[in-house]
Structure formats: structure tokens, C-alpha cells
Amino acid sequence: MEVGRISRSSVGDEQSVARQTEMLRDRLGSALRLVDELAGTPEPVRQNQAVTEKAIRGLIRLRRNRDRFFAADMFADPAWDILLELYASELGQQRVSVTHLCSCAAVPATTALRWISALQEKGLIERRPDPLDGRRHFISLTDTGTEAMSSYFRTVPPGALLV
């Protein structure tokens, strides 16, 4: 083959590769949709649609699902895990104890406690004592934290996969 000229066989090869690439792209798209269905992908959020507890819990499940395939410390993001759990709990009108929140962060308790303190210092979460048991505290989002989470999820495009 001469430089600057394309032979008939190379054009045929390029068309064959293009067809194979398109076929592979279609198959991968189908496989990814199936994986999303099986993993319980959260419903896409619409711009003016309220985020549901179910959608946030689905997102949390997807985040934990990564641990099946990768070392958990590769994706350690305890601050986000804490905020997601508190946001889902708020949407579901549930109280969250410090102990429960530490286990949801998917990191050692000491690390989770440091992140809880950091988020509290930033004014995103607050800690309140249990009126019935002085040994226990509940954690919740502040108004600022709730507004930040709500505003964030309003900006997520429909169908976006957030893990």
C-alpha cells in the first residue's frame, strides 16, 4: 500500500471494524442496562421532581455494591456516605444514632467519628442527646445540610448514575 492512498482492502477493513465496534457498543449498552436493573439502580431524578428516600437508599446500595468488586478502601468517602444516610433518613423521617451512622460510613468507627465531627464543625449536621438514654446521641442534617443535599440532587441530570 502506498502512503497517501487507501487500498480497497483497508476501506473494507475499516468498515468491518466500524460495524464490529457498533455491535459491541450495542451489546455493552444492553449489558449495562441489565446490570443496572439487577443492582436496583435508583430511579432517575427529574429536575423538578423531589428526591425520594428509596432513590437515595438505592444509591447507597450501589455504593456498597462496589465493595464486591474492588477493595473498599479504594473508594472510601465517609463524608458522602454519612450525608447520604442522613438525607435518606430525613426523607424517611427516621432518627439515626451515632452508632448506626458509623456503621453506614463503611470505615472504622474512629474514622467515622472524625468525619461526623468535621461535618458538625462545617454546620452540615448536628448531634442531639437521646432524651430517654443519656448514653446515646442522634445525628441529623441541619437546615443548611438539608438544603445543600436537596440543591445538589436538583442539579443531577435525569438518568445520571451517581456512585
Sequence and secondary structure as in RCSB ss.txt:
>XXXX:A:sequence
MEVGRISRSSVGDEQSVARQTEMLRDRLGSALRLVDELAGTPEPVRQNQAVTEKAIRGLIRLRRNRDRFFAADMF
ADPAWDILLELYASELGQQRVSVTHLCSCAAVPATTALRWISALQEKGLIERRPDPLDGRRHFISLTDTGTEAMS
SYFRTVPPGALLV
>XXXX:A:secstr
  TT   HHHHHHHHHHHHHHHHHHHHHHHHHHHHHHHHT      TTS   HHHHHHHHHHHHHGGGTS GGGG
  HHHHHHHHHHHHHHTT  EEHHHHHHHTTS HHHHHHHHHHHHHTTSEEEEE SS TT EEEEE HHHHHHHH
HHHHHS TT    
